[in-house]
Amino acid sequence: MKLMKAPVVGLLLATFLLGCNNKSGLEGTVVDCKGNPRAGIRVIAKQVEPVVGYERFETTSEPDGYFLFDELYPNSAYELAAAANGATTAPLIKVESGSKGLTYNIPQPIKIRFYCSADGATVLDTKSGLMWARKANVAGRQMNWEEAMNWVQTVNIGGHRDWRLPAKEELEALFQSGGPTPQEFLDSQGFTSVPNPKNSWYWTSASYTVRSNYAWIIALWDGSASYDFKGRNYDVWPVRP
């Protein structure tokens, strides 16, 4: 009986090694919009045409932004998604895994724009360098322009006290960032409490030059600009620096 077991063990070992050699890999890096490597980013590889056992893999980027998948189906199309803390969706990149036993290096790094702080209070936009309150309605109420200007200078969000109203161009750029609607895009990037965009306007710090008692406001639904009397009440979204 002992003599008969040896070939079986050898066959199992050979099958195991063959299975390992049949696998392939993908490697790359995750950076922000300034090209800086980002650690702790969740990277997901999803097979376009699923093969049982190879459909989905997940890993996390290292301190230098590097990530590796080493158990993929060879020469197979995968969609890679990299999601920062707080984000529910991510940019998709279509790539093909390496040949049997080989790892394909993705030539271009995956770029992530928004990063939620560890305490969940703020979101950093690495494209503009601005930090926003994570909660779109962090004030909990609407207020007139003078109240808004004063309130942002006294509020403490995430340990920061140097908040201000955004400039007209800054708020336009945020609301025009992408997605089917600004609300859906901002929700997907880790912002919270983003209101229904219908009839939702936010104050900017910019007075309307033609009439000093008016200021610019930005529409959440499409990032368009208008202006209104400073005594009217609108939403407030603090930004820094």
KOLKE-622597 format. One line per field, with one value per residue: residue number from 1; residue in three letters; x, y, z of N, C-alpha, C, O, CB in turn. Coordinates in steps of 0.05 Angstrom, whole numbers. Glycine has a CB too. Example, Ala and Ser with C-alpha at 12.3 -4.5 7.8 and 13.67 -1.06 7.14 Angstrom:
BEGIN
num = (1, 2)
residuo = (ALA, SER)
n_u = (264, 257)
n_v = (-114, -45)
n_w = (156, 142)
ca_u = (246, 273)
ca_v = (-90, -21)
ca_w = (156, 143)
c_u = (264, 258)
c_v = (-66, 1)
c_w = (156, 157)
o_u = (285, 268)
o_v = (-66, 23)
o_w = (169, 161)
cb_u = (226, 282)
cb_v = (-89, -12)
cb_w = (181, 114)
This chain:
BEGIN
num = (1, 2, 3, 4, 5, 6, 7, 8, 9, 10, 11, 12, 13, 14, 15, 16, 17, 18, 19, 20, 21, 22, 23, 24, 25, 26, 27, 28, 29, 30, 31, 32, 33, 34, 35, 36, 37, 38, 39, 40, 41, 42, 43, 44, 45, 46, 47, 48, 49, 50, 51, 52, 53, 54, 55, 56, 57, 58, 59, 60, 61, 62, 63, 64, 65, 66, 67, 68, 69, 70, 71, 72, 73, 74, 75, 76, 77, 78, 79, 80, 81, 82, 83, 84, 85, 86, 87, 88, 89, 90, 91, 92, 93, 94, 95, 96, 97, 98, 99, 100, 101, 102, 103, 104, 105, 106, 107, 108, 109, 110, 111, 112, 113, 114, 115, 116, 117, 118, 119, 120, 121, 122, 123, 124, 125, 126, 127, 128, 129, 130, 131, 132, 133, 134, 135, 136, 137, 138, 139, 140, 141, 142, 143, 144, 145, 146, 147, 148, 149, 150, 151, 152, 153, 154, 155, 156, 157, 158, 159, 160, 161, 162, 163, 164, 165, 166, 167, 168, 169, 170, 171, 172, 173, 174, 175, 176, 177, 178, 179, 180, 181, 182, 183, 184, 185, 186, 187, 188, 189, 190, 191, 192, 193, 194, 195, 196, 197, 198, 199, 200, 201, 202, 203, 204, 205, 206, 207, 208, 209, 210, 211, 212, 213, 214, 215, 216, 217, 218, 219, 220, 221, 222, 223, 224, 225, 226, 227, 228, 229, 230, 231, 232, 233, 234, 235, 236, 237, 238, 239, 240, 241)
residuo = (MET, LYS, LEU, MET, LYS, ALA, PRO, VAL, VAL, GLY, LEU, LEU, LEU, ALA, THR, PHE, LEU, LEU, GLY, CYS, ASN, ASN, LYS, SER, GLY, LEU, GLU, GLY, THR, VAL, VAL, ASP, CYS, LYS, GLY, ASN, PRO, ARG, ALA, GLY, ILE, ARG, VAL, ILE, ALA, LYS, GLN, VAL, GLU, PRO, VAL, VAL, GLY, TYR, GLU, ARG, PHE, GLU, THR, THR, SER, GLU, PRO, ASP, GLY, TYR, PHE, LEU, PHE, ASP, GLU, LEU, TYR, PRO, ASN, SER, ALA, TYR, GLU, LEU, ALA, ALA, ALA, ALA, ASN, GLY, ALA, THR, THR, ALA, PRO, LEU, ILE, LYS, VAL, GLU, SER, GLY, SER, LYS, GLY, LEU, THR, TYR, ASN, ILE, PRO, GLN, PRO, ILE, LYS, ILE, ARG, PHE, TYR, CYS, SER, ALA, ASP, GLY, ALA, THR, VAL, LEU, ASP, THR, LYS, SER, GLY, LEU, MET, TRP, ALA, ARG, LYS, ALA, ASN, VAL, ALA, GLY, ARG, GLN, MET, ASN, TRP, GLU, GLU, ALA, MET, ASN, TRP, VAL, GLN, THR, VAL, ASN, ILE, GLY, GLY, HIS, ARG, ASP, TRP, ARG, LEU, PRO, ALA, LYS, GLU, GLU, LEU, GLU, ALA, LEU, PHE, GLN, SER, GLY, GLY, PRO, THR, PRO, GLN, GLU, PHE, LEU, ASP, SER, GLN, GLY, PHE, THR, SER, VAL, PRO, ASN, PRO, LYS, ASN, SER, TRP, TYR, TRP, THR, SER, ALA, SER, TYR, THR, VAL, ARG, SER, ASN, TYR, ALA, TRP, ILE, ILE, ALA, LEU, TRP, ASP, GLY, SER, ALA, SER, TYR, ASP, PHE, LYS, GLY, ARG, ASN, TYR, ASP, VAL, TRP, PRO, VAL, ARG, PRO)
n_u = (16, 39, 75, 41, 21, 59, 64, 14, 17, 58, 34, -7, 24, 50, 6, -11, 33, 32, -16, -3, 35, 2, -22, -24, -2, -14, 13, 23, 19, -10, -29, -37, -69, -27, 15, 37, 53, 4, -15, -51, -95, -152, -151, -184, -192, -230, -254, -269, -294, -318, -283, -290, -267, -230, -254, -256, -211, -177, -135, -88, -56, 14, 61, 92, 56, 52, 20, -1, -26, -26, -50, -81, -122, -88, -72, -121, -176, -184, -219, -195, -203, -193, -204, -209, -207, -272, -296, -344, -346, -301, -248, -245, -201, -184, -147, -100, -83, -19, 20, 22, 50, 75, 81, 45, 64, 30, 34, 19, 5, -50, -95, -120, -167, -197, -192, -214, -209, -179, -210, -259, -281, -266, -251, -200, -182, -140, -129, -140, -118, -148, -184, -244, -304, -330, -385, -437, -477, -458, -466, -517, -561, -590, -564, -557, -513, -476, -479, -460, -407, -386, -395, -363, -313, -309, -320, -301, -275, -256, -211, -190, -188, -188, -226, -265, -311, -320, -286, -317, -299, -277, -319, -351, -317, -315, -369, -374, -345, -354, -389, -457, -493, -476, -489, -492, -439, -408, -427, -408, -354, -341, -362, -413, -484, -501, -545, -611, -604, -642, -662, -621, -575, -509, -472, -418, -355, -353, -371, -422, -400, -427, -469, -462, -489, -504, -486, -447, -475, -476, -503, -520, -537, -515, -470, -474, -471, -501, -530, -550, -588, -555, -581, -614, -625, -581, -547, -485, -418, -361, -291, -220, -149)
n_v = (-24, 24, 33, 45, 95, 135, 149, 174, 218, 245, 257, 291, 334, 350, 367, 410, 445, 454, 480, 527, 549, 562, 608, 681, 750, 820, 884, 949, 1020, 1068, 1134, 1204, 1264, 1297, 1265, 1239, 1180, 1136, 1104, 1048, 1045, 1015, 966, 935, 878, 857, 805, 808, 770, 723, 669, 612, 618, 657, 706, 754, 796, 827, 877, 918, 981, 993, 1031, 1058, 1063, 1018, 960, 891, 836, 767, 720, 714, 697, 675, 718, 746, 791, 843, 888, 942, 975, 1029, 1050, 1103, 1117, 1121, 1128, 1101, 1086, 1079, 1099, 1063, 1017, 982, 924, 873, 811, 780, 731, 659, 647, 696, 767, 824, 891, 950, 1006, 1060, 1098, 1089, 1141, 1175, 1220, 1244, 1243, 1218, 1241, 1208, 1213, 1222, 1272, 1309, 1321, 1314, 1346, 1327, 1347, 1402, 1417, 1434, 1429, 1402, 1406, 1345, 1333, 1357, 1389, 1410, 1454, 1449, 1480, 1532, 1598, 1670, 1711, 1744, 1719, 1669, 1681, 1696, 1651, 1608, 1623, 1613, 1560, 1492, 1440, 1375, 1387, 1432, 1503, 1543, 1555, 1576, 1612, 1584, 1607, 1633, 1606, 1560, 1531, 1523, 1489, 1444, 1426, 1414, 1369, 1317, 1255, 1228, 1264, 1322, 1311, 1254, 1242, 1267, 1241, 1190, 1197, 1200, 1243, 1265, 1271, 1301, 1345, 1338, 1358, 1393, 1458, 1472, 1515, 1544, 1588, 1632, 1665, 1710, 1775, 1806, 1846, 1888, 1902, 1913, 1892, 1842, 1773, 1719, 1656, 1584, 1532, 1468, 1426, 1431, 1463, 1514, 1587, 1641, 1700, 1733, 1769, 1787, 1780, 1736, 1666, 1612, 1549, 1526, 1510, 1495, 1508, 1498, 1509)
n_w = (0, 15, -26, -68, -55, -64, -121, -126, -92, -117, -165, -149, -130, -176, -206, -175, -179, -234, -238, -211, -246, -287, -275, -278, -275, -255, -247, -218, -204, -158, -158, -138, -165, -170, -180, -138, -100, -72, -14, 14, -18, -44, -93, -145, -186, -238, -277, -345, -379, -344, -312, -275, -210, -221, -224, -193, -158, -103, -76, -38, -44, -33, 10, -29, -69, -100, -128, -133, -169, -170, -183, -228, -286, -343, -399, -402, -404, -359, -315, -280, -218, -175, -111, -67, 4, 30, -19, -65, -117, -173, -219, -280, -312, -368, -378, -398, -370, -356, -395, -384, -322, -321, -306, -321, -329, -316, -355, -346, -288, -241, -229, -173, -149, -105, -33, 27, 94, 151, 197, 175, 166, 127, 57, 11, -48, -95, -144, -146, -98, -56, 6, 26, 66, 86, 92, 56, 75, 122, 156, 171, 160, 119, 103, 103, 62, 91, 142, 128, 112, 160, 192, 170, 185, 238, 248, 267, 234, 228, 258, 236, 230, 193, 153, 96, 52, -13, -73, -133, -180, -158, -135, -180, -209, -176, -177, -230, -240, -259, -277, -281, -257, -217, -163, -160, -175, -134, -89, -100, -94, -41, -12, 32, 50, 7, -21, -54, -120, -144, -147, -112, -87, -76, -36, -57, -44, -73, -88, -128, -178, -203, -171, -106, -63, -77, -89, -118, -135, -139, -178, -156, -189, -241, -240, -258, -257, -220, -192, -131, -82, -23, 24, 20, 34, 27, 14, 46, 35, 64, 51, 48, 37)
ca_u = (0, 57, 87, 21, 15, 79, 57, -9, 27, 73, 15, -20, 43, 54, -19, -10, 53, 22, -37, 10, 48, -18, -32, -9, -4, -15, 25, 23, 20, -33, -19, -57, -69, 0, 35, 48, 43, -16, -16, -76, -117, -164, -151, -200, -190, -254, -251, -290, -309, -311, -276, -294, -243, -213, -272, -251, -190, -175, -110, -85, -30, 35, 70, 102, 35, 53, 1, 5, -44, -8, -64, -101, -123, -70, -81, -149, -183, -194, -224, -183, -215, -179, -222, -198, -224, -297, -308, -359, -340, -274, -242, -241, -181, -184, -120, -99, -63, 4, 19, 25, 74, 87, 66, 45, 66, 13, 53, 9, -6, -78, -97, -142, -169, -208, -185, -227, -191, -183, -232, -284, -292, -258, -243, -179, -182, -112, -127, -139, -104, -167, -197, -273, -319, -341, -414, -446, -494, -445, -477, -543, -582, -582, -560, -551, -485, -461, -478, -443, -380, -377, -396, -341, -289, -310, -325, -279, -282, -232, -189, -181, -204, -183, -245, -275, -329, -304, -288, -336, -287, -272, -344, -358, -300, -324, -395, -372, -323, -360, -411, -483, -500, -457, -496, -483, -410, -397, -434, -390, -326, -338, -377, -438, -506, -504, -574, -623, -595, -663, -664, -600, -554, -489, -458, -390, -345, -350, -393, -428, -387, -445, -486, -446, -506, -509, -463, -449, -484, -471, -524, -509, -544, -498, -447, -477, -469, -520, -524, -574, -586, -540, -599, -627, -613, -572, -529, -457, -399, -335, -267, -194, -141)
ca_v = (0, 48, 37, 56, 122, 153, 161, 191, 243, 259, 267, 315, 356, 359, 381, 435, 462, 461, 501, 553, 560, 571, 634, 704, 773, 848, 902, 977, 1039, 1086, 1161, 1225, 1281, 1310, 1245, 1228, 1153, 1135, 1079, 1040, 1047, 989, 961, 912, 867, 842, 793, 816, 746, 708, 641, 605, 619, 679, 728, 779, 796, 853, 882, 945, 993, 995, 1058, 1071, 1063, 994, 938, 867, 813, 746, 695, 719, 679, 686, 730, 751, 819, 851, 916, 950, 998, 1037, 1066, 1115, 1116, 1136, 1127, 1077, 1079, 1085, 1099, 1036, 1014, 956, 914, 844, 798, 769, 703, 639, 650, 722, 789, 848, 917, 971, 1028, 1085, 1095, 1095, 1166, 1179, 1249, 1252, 1227, 1225, 1240, 1184, 1218, 1223, 1299, 1325, 1307, 1329, 1345, 1329, 1362, 1431, 1421, 1444, 1410, 1409, 1392, 1321, 1336, 1379, 1406, 1410, 1475, 1440, 1500, 1553, 1624, 1691, 1713, 1754, 1698, 1648, 1691, 1696, 1624, 1592, 1632, 1604, 1531, 1473, 1415, 1358, 1399, 1455, 1527, 1563, 1551, 1600, 1606, 1580, 1626, 1625, 1586, 1535, 1516, 1514, 1466, 1420, 1416, 1405, 1350, 1293, 1238, 1233, 1290, 1329, 1298, 1226, 1241, 1274, 1219, 1167, 1203, 1200, 1264, 1256, 1290, 1319, 1348, 1336, 1382, 1410, 1483, 1474, 1535, 1548, 1614, 1635, 1688, 1732, 1794, 1813, 1872, 1909, 1909, 1903, 1877, 1816, 1755, 1697, 1630, 1563, 1511, 1441, 1407, 1432, 1480, 1541, 1609, 1662, 1718, 1740, 1788, 1775, 1775, 1711, 1643, 1590, 1529, 1534, 1488, 1506, 1498, 1509, 1534)
ca_w = (0, 16, -53, -86, -48, -73, -146, -123, -80, -138, -185, -137, -129, -203, -213, -160, -192, -260, -234, -204, -270, -306, -266, -287, -257, -263, -227, -225, -182, -154, -151, -138, -189, -171, -186, -113, -95, -51, 0, 26, -38, -51, -121, -152, -213, -244, -303, -364, -386, -320, -311, -247, -193, -230, -231, -179, -138, -90, -61, -28, -52, -13, 14, -54, -89, -116, -122, -149, -171, -180, -187, -249, -309, -363, -424, -399, -400, -332, -309, -254, -206, -151, -96, -43, 29, 29, -46, -71, -145, -180, -248, -291, -332, -380, -384, -402, -353, -370, -404, -363, -305, -324, -295, -339, -315, -328, -359, -335, -261, -237, -215, -155, -145, -79, -10, 52, 117, 169, 215, 160, 167, 104, 32, -3, -78, -102, -169, -140, -73, -37, 24, 30, 87, 73, 92, 39, 91, 149, 172, 180, 153, 100, 116, 84, 54, 114, 162, 117, 113, 188, 203, 161, 199, 266, 250, 269, 220, 226, 272, 221, 236, 173, 132, 83, 29, -38, -95, -154, -197, -143, -132, -207, -216, -160, -186, -258, -240, -276, -269, -293, -245, -196, -138, -161, -175, -108, -71, -106, -87, -12, 1, 44, 54, -16, -24, -80, -134, -153, -133, -91, -94, -55, -36, -61, -30, -92, -91, -156, -180, -212, -148, -83, -43, -89, -90, -137, -125, -159, -177, -151, -210, -265, -236, -270, -238, -220, -169, -117, -60, -1, 47, 15, 47, 10, 27, 50, 33, 71, 37, 57, 51)
c_u = (17, 69, 67, 15, 34, 72, 33, -1, 42, 55, 0, -2, 48, 30, -19, 9, 45, 1, -25, 22, 27, -29, -14, -14, -7, -3, 24, 25, -5, -21, -42, -54, -43, 22, 48, 37, 24, -18, -45, -100, -126, -165, -165, -196, -214, -252, -275, -307, -302, -305, -277, -268, -224, -229, -265, -229, -188, -148, -109, -57, -11, 43, 80, 81, 33, 31, 7, -18, -27, -23, -86, -101, -106, -83, -111, -154, -195, -200, -212, -197, -200, -197, -209, -217, -249, -311, -322, -355, -312, -270, -235, -219, -182, -156, -122, -77, -41, 0, 24, 52, 87, 69, 68, 46, 49, 30, 45, -2, -36, -80, -123, -143, -177, -200, -199, -208, -198, -206, -259, -296, -287, -252, -223, -181, -153, -108, -124, -122, -122, -178, -225, -284, -332, -372, -422, -464, -484, -456, -504, -566, -571, -579, -555, -521, -468, -458, -459, -413, -369, -375, -372, -315, -287, -313, -299, -288, -256, -208, -178, -200, -200, -201, -255, -297, -312, -307, -307, -324, -283, -297, -355, -343, -308, -350, -395, -351, -329, -384, -437, -495, -480, -463, -487, -453, -398, -403, -414, -362, -321, -351, -403, -458, -508, -534, -584, -616, -617, -665, -644, -578, -535, -477, -429, -381, -345, -375, -397, -419, -406, -462, -473, -463, -516, -483, -469, -458, -481, -492, -511, -514, -527, -474, -450, -478, -492, -513, -551, -568, -574, -557, -615, -612, -606, -554, -501, -440, -371, -312, -243, -172, -151)
c_v = (25, 54, 50, 86, 142, 165, 180, 218, 259, 271, 292, 339, 367, 376, 409, 455, 471, 483, 527, 566, 571, 599, 656, 728, 800, 864, 930, 995, 1057, 1113, 1180, 1242, 1297, 1291, 1232, 1200, 1153, 1106, 1073, 1043, 1019, 986, 934, 904, 849, 831, 800, 793, 725, 678, 634, 604, 642, 705, 755, 776, 825, 854, 911, 956, 996, 1025, 1073, 1070, 1037, 974, 915, 847, 790, 719, 698, 698, 691, 697, 735, 780, 823, 881, 922, 975, 1004, 1057, 1076, 1112, 1133, 1135, 1101, 1068, 1088, 1086, 1071, 1037, 985, 947, 884, 832, 787, 741, 684, 644, 677, 744, 813, 873, 938, 996, 1054, 1081, 1101, 1121, 1167, 1209, 1257, 1232, 1237, 1222, 1216, 1188, 1222, 1251, 1315, 1308, 1325, 1324, 1348, 1343, 1392, 1437, 1432, 1422, 1420, 1394, 1368, 1322, 1361, 1398, 1408, 1432, 1467, 1459, 1518, 1579, 1645, 1695, 1723, 1733, 1676, 1656, 1690, 1668, 1607, 1599, 1623, 1574, 1515, 1447, 1399, 1370, 1424, 1479, 1549, 1560, 1577, 1592, 1602, 1603, 1615, 1603, 1559, 1518, 1507, 1489, 1441, 1409, 1407, 1383, 1326, 1278, 1245, 1260, 1296, 1314, 1269, 1224, 1246, 1253, 1196, 1172, 1206, 1223, 1253, 1279, 1310, 1321, 1342, 1361, 1401, 1434, 1486, 1492, 1538, 1575, 1611, 1660, 1713, 1749, 1799, 1842, 1895, 1920, 1896, 1888, 1850, 1799, 1732, 1671, 1610, 1541, 1484, 1423, 1408, 1450, 1507, 1562, 1629, 1681, 1726, 1759, 1774, 1768, 1749, 1688, 1621, 1571, 1539, 1509, 1498, 1493, 1511, 1498, 1558)
c_w = (0, -11, -72, -80, -60, -101, -144, -112, -101, -159, -175, -137, -156, -213, -200, -173, -219, -258, -227, -229, -289, -299, -277, -269, -271, -240, -237, -201, -181, -145, -150, -163, -191, -177, -161, -108, -71, -40, 10, 8, -46, -82, -127, -181, -218, -273, -321, -372, -365, -325, -281, -232, -200, -234, -218, -158, -127, -75, -52, -36, -28, -9, -10, -76, -104, -108, -141, -146, -183, -184, -208, -271, -331, -388, -424, -393, -372, -331, -281, -244, -180, -136, -70, -19, 26, 3, -50, -100, -151, -210, -257, -312, -342, -388, -388, -384, -370, -380, -380, -348, -306, -313, -314, -322, -330, -331, -347, -307, -260, -220, -198, -147, -116, -57, 14, 75, 135, 188, 201, 158, 142, 80, 18, -33, -87, -129, -164, -115, -51, -19, 29, 54, 73, 72, 76, 54, 120, 167, 184, 174, 131, 115, 95, 81, 77, 136, 153, 119, 141, 199, 196, 175, 228, 269, 252, 256, 217, 238, 258, 227, 215, 148, 120, 63, 4, -57, -116, -171, -184, -141, -159, -215, -201, -171, -215, -261, -258, -265, -283, -283, -224, -169, -138, -161, -147, -87, -75, -97, -57, 3, 11, 47, 31, -22, -52, -96, -143, -135, -110, -101, -70, -58, -43, -45, -48, -93, -121, -160, -188, -189, -123, -63, -55, -89, -109, -122, -147, -155, -175, -175, -235, -263, -249, -249, -242, -197, -157, -93, -36, 23, 43, 29, 26, 26, 28, 50, 39, 56, 51, 39, 36)
o_u = (11, 73, 75, 6, 26, 74, 32, -10, 38, 60, -3, -10, 49, 33, -27, 3, 49, 1, -34, 21, 34, -42, 9, -30, -3, -8, 24, 32, -18, -5, -64, -37, -37, 45, 67, 12, 28, -22, -61, -123, -110, -177, -159, -196, -217, -248, -298, -332, -282, -319, -266, -249, -205, -219, -267, -229, -195, -140, -127, -37, -20, 34, 77, 87, 14, 25, 19, -28, -16, -10, -108, -81, -108, -104, -125, -139, -212, -187, -219, -202, -195, -204, -198, -241, -247, -335, -313, -361, -299, -286, -221, -219, -181, -143, -143, -55, -43, -20, 30, 73, 107, 44, 90, 30, 54, 39, 62, -18, -46, -68, -145, -123, -163, -201, -198, -192, -220, -219, -279, -319, -302, -247, -228, -182, -143, -85, -107, -114, -112, -180, -229, -275, -343, -384, -413, -466, -500, -456, -512, -589, -547, -589, -548, -506, -446, -436, -443, -396, -345, -357, -360, -296, -266, -308, -279, -306, -237, -185, -158, -224, -209, -192, -252, -301, -292, -328, -313, -338, -285, -296, -366, -354, -308, -352, -413, -340, -310, -398, -439, -506, -467, -445, -475, -442, -381, -387, -405, -347, -300, -352, -414, -452, -517, -547, -569, -622, -610, -670, -649, -564, -543, -471, -416, -398, -339, -397, -379, -430, -402, -469, -474, -452, -534, -461, -492, -449, -482, -498, -493, -498, -525, -459, -430, -485, -502, -492, -572, -544, -581, -550, -628, -588, -623, -546, -493, -445, -358, -313, -245, -178, -146)
o_v = (45, 77, 64, 100, 165, 190, 200, 239, 283, 293, 311, 361, 391, 396, 429, 478, 494, 502, 548, 590, 587, 611, 652, 726, 802, 859, 935, 985, 1060, 1114, 1174, 1237, 1308, 1298, 1217, 1196, 1169, 1087, 1092, 1043, 1003, 1003, 914, 921, 829, 847, 798, 795, 711, 664, 648, 590, 648, 724, 776, 757, 844, 835, 926, 941, 1001, 1042, 1097, 1076, 1033, 971, 919, 842, 794, 699, 686, 683, 715, 687, 729, 794, 808, 897, 909, 994, 986, 1078, 1061, 1105, 1157, 1141, 1080, 1045, 1103, 1075, 1056, 1054, 966, 961, 872, 843, 784, 728, 694, 644, 681, 740, 821, 876, 943, 1007, 1070, 1062, 1116, 1122, 1161, 1220, 1274, 1208, 1260, 1203, 1205, 1169, 1225, 1254, 1334, 1284, 1349, 1301, 1371, 1351, 1405, 1460, 1437, 1399, 1444, 1373, 1370, 1314, 1383, 1422, 1407, 1429, 1478, 1454, 1520, 1582, 1639, 1682, 1712, 1730, 1666, 1640, 1683, 1661, 1594, 1583, 1625, 1563, 1522, 1434, 1408, 1363, 1435, 1476, 1571, 1561, 1598, 1568, 1616, 1616, 1591, 1583, 1538, 1494, 1485, 1470, 1419, 1384, 1393, 1380, 1315, 1288, 1266, 1275, 1278, 1306, 1260, 1206, 1231, 1247, 1183, 1152, 1214, 1223, 1234, 1302, 1332, 1300, 1340, 1383, 1424, 1432, 1501, 1486, 1535, 1585, 1591, 1675, 1735, 1740, 1797, 1860, 1918, 1943, 1872, 1873, 1838, 1810, 1726, 1666, 1616, 1532, 1477, 1406, 1388, 1454, 1522, 1557, 1633, 1678, 1725, 1763, 1751, 1752, 1740, 1691, 1613, 1577, 1557, 1490, 1509, 1469, 1532, 1478, 1580)
o_w = (-13, -18, -90, -97, -66, -103, -158, -122, -103, -169, -189, -142, -160, -227, -213, -177, -227, -274, -237, -232, -306, -315, -284, -250, -295, -217, -261, -179, -202, -127, -158, -180, -212, -178, -164, -111, -52, -55, 14, 17, -53, -95, -115, -199, -204, -291, -313, -373, -367, -340, -264, -240, -185, -246, -231, -143, -140, -62, -58, -34, -6, -24, -12, -99, -120, -84, -163, -125, -205, -187, -206, -274, -337, -397, -444, -380, -363, -345, -261, -259, -164, -146, -55, -23, 20, 1, -41, -107, -135, -225, -243, -329, -327, -403, -383, -383, -394, -375, -358, -360, -294, -310, -321, -303, -354, -311, -338, -303, -277, -198, -208, -140, -104, -61, 22, 76, 133, 195, 214, 150, 136, 83, 13, -42, -86, -136, -176, -111, -29, -28, 36, 61, 51, 52, 83, 46, 139, 192, 205, 182, 126, 137, 72, 95, 82, 147, 169, 126, 145, 214, 213, 177, 241, 291, 241, 266, 204, 230, 267, 230, 220, 125, 133, 58, 0, -58, -117, -177, -196, -144, -161, -225, -213, -174, -224, -283, -270, -247, -295, -299, -213, -155, -119, -148, -138, -70, -56, -93, -48, 27, 0, 45, 36, -26, -71, -87, -149, -111, -91, -120, -47, -81, -38, -35, -38, -98, -137, -147, -180, -187, -120, -47, -44, -89, -115, -100, -171, -133, -190, -181, -249, -282, -251, -226, -265, -185, -169, -86, -29, 40, 62, 34, 11, 49, 14, 64, 21, 49, 63, 25, 44)
cb_u = (-19, 79, 96, -4, 15, 106, 50, -30, 45, 92, -6, -30, 70, 58, -43, -3, 80, 11, -55, 31, 64, -41, -33, -15, 19, -44, 53, -3, 46, -53, 2, -56, -92, 5, 56, 42, 67, -43, 3, -81, -109, -192, -121, -231, -163, -280, -248, -277, -302, -334, -248, -309, -228, -199, -300, -277, -163, -198, -86, -89, -35, 59, 91, 127, 38, 81, -28, 31, -70, 15, -77, -97, -153, -50, -74, -161, -204, -173, -254, -152, -246, -152, -247, -191, -208, -292, -287, -388, -360, -255, -219, -267, -152, -204, -100, -94, -76, 28, 40, 24, 93, 93, 76, 20, 95, -12, 57, -12, 8, -93, -96, -140, -189, -238, -154, -252, -192, -157, -226, -303, -281, -235, -268, -151, -201, -100, -151, -167, -81, -189, -181, -289, -341, -333, -425, -460, -524, -415, -480, -542, -590, -604, -536, -564, -482, -474, -506, -450, -378, -396, -421, -338, -287, -333, -342, -271, -295, -227, -167, -181, -196, -153, -269, -252, -350, -313, -259, -343, -260, -261, -365, -353, -270, -327, -416, -365, -317, -336, -415, -502, -529, -457, -527, -494, -399, -408, -463, -391, -318, -309, -382, -433, -502, -488, -583, -654, -580, -690, -692, -590, -566, -468, -460, -382, -317, -345, -387, -459, -365, -463, -516, -432, -530, -520, -455, -423, -513, -442, -541, -521, -573, -515, -423, -504, -443, -550, -508, -589, -614, -517, -618, -631, -631, -558, -530, -454, -401, -331, -268, -189, -110)
cb_v = (0, 44, 11, 40, 125, 139, 139, 178, 237, 240, 246, 308, 346, 336, 366, 431, 448, 437, 492, 548, 538, 551, 636, 711, 774, 857, 893, 984, 1057, 1075, 1171, 1242, 1300, 1324, 1256, 1246, 1134, 1144, 1078, 1056, 1064, 985, 960, 918, 852, 859, 762, 830, 735, 709, 635, 578, 594, 672, 721, 789, 787, 858, 874, 946, 1020, 978, 1059, 1057, 1085, 980, 948, 854, 819, 742, 686, 747, 674, 665, 713, 734, 828, 843, 923, 955, 994, 1050, 1050, 1144, 1124, 1164, 1133, 1081, 1091, 1065, 1118, 1024, 1021, 955, 921, 836, 776, 770, 698, 611, 630, 728, 797, 847, 926, 976, 1032, 1098, 1112, 1071, 1189, 1161, 1261, 1255, 1228, 1206, 1266, 1178, 1243, 1205, 1313, 1343, 1301, 1321, 1366, 1301, 1357, 1442, 1441, 1459, 1408, 1401, 1410, 1296, 1337, 1369, 1396, 1412, 1501, 1436, 1516, 1556, 1622, 1718, 1732, 1779, 1686, 1641, 1719, 1713, 1610, 1594, 1662, 1618, 1522, 1469, 1421, 1353, 1379, 1450, 1537, 1562, 1535, 1615, 1629, 1554, 1631, 1649, 1597, 1542, 1533, 1537, 1473, 1428, 1438, 1429, 1340, 1275, 1240, 1210, 1288, 1359, 1298, 1213, 1261, 1301, 1209, 1161, 1228, 1201, 1288, 1244, 1305, 1307, 1376, 1332, 1373, 1395, 1487, 1446, 1562, 1526, 1627, 1637, 1683, 1721, 1821, 1809, 1871, 1899, 1900, 1925, 1895, 1819, 1744, 1692, 1631, 1551, 1513, 1429, 1410, 1440, 1467, 1541, 1624, 1652, 1744, 1714, 1799, 1793, 1797, 1706, 1631, 1600, 1502, 1550, 1473, 1502, 1505, 1501, 1535)
cb_w = (24, 37, -64, -84, -18, -75, -166, -104, -56, -151, -192, -109, -117, -222, -206, -131, -194, -275, -211, -183, -283, -306, -236, -317, -239, -269, -219, -241, -184, -133, -172, -112, -188, -144, -203, -89, -89, -61, 24, 50, -63, -39, -132, -147, -216, -241, -300, -389, -415, -300, -323, -245, -197, -256, -223, -165, -150, -70, -79, 3, -66, -20, 35, -63, -107, -112, -126, -140, -187, -162, -160, -261, -319, -371, -448, -376, -422, -310, -310, -257, -200, -158, -88, -47, 53, 37, -67, -65, -165, -167, -254, -302, -320, -404, -361, -431, -336, -352, -426, -374, -313, -354, -266, -357, -313, -310, -388, -354, -241, -224, -234, -129, -163, -80, -6, 56, 133, 184, 232, 171, 190, 112, 13, 7, -90, -104, -187, -136, -77, -51, 50, 4, 100, 89, 121, 14, 91, 146, 155, 210, 178, 78, 136, 93, 30, 125, 167, 88, 102, 206, 194, 131, 198, 281, 226, 299, 192, 197, 275, 191, 263, 164, 142, 68, 26, -51, -107, -171, -208, -115, -118, -227, -211, -131, -183, -276, -212, -277, -239, -288, -232, -191, -134, -186, -195, -99, -77, -136, -101, -6, -19, 72, 80, -41, -16, -78, -158, -154, -122, -84, -102, -56, -8, -91, -20, -120, -76, -162, -200, -235, -152, -70, -36, -118, -62, -152, -114, -156, -203, -126, -217, -288, -246, -287, -242, -218, -178, -106, -53, 7, 50, -15, 69, -15, 12, 78, 5, 100, 7, 87, 54)
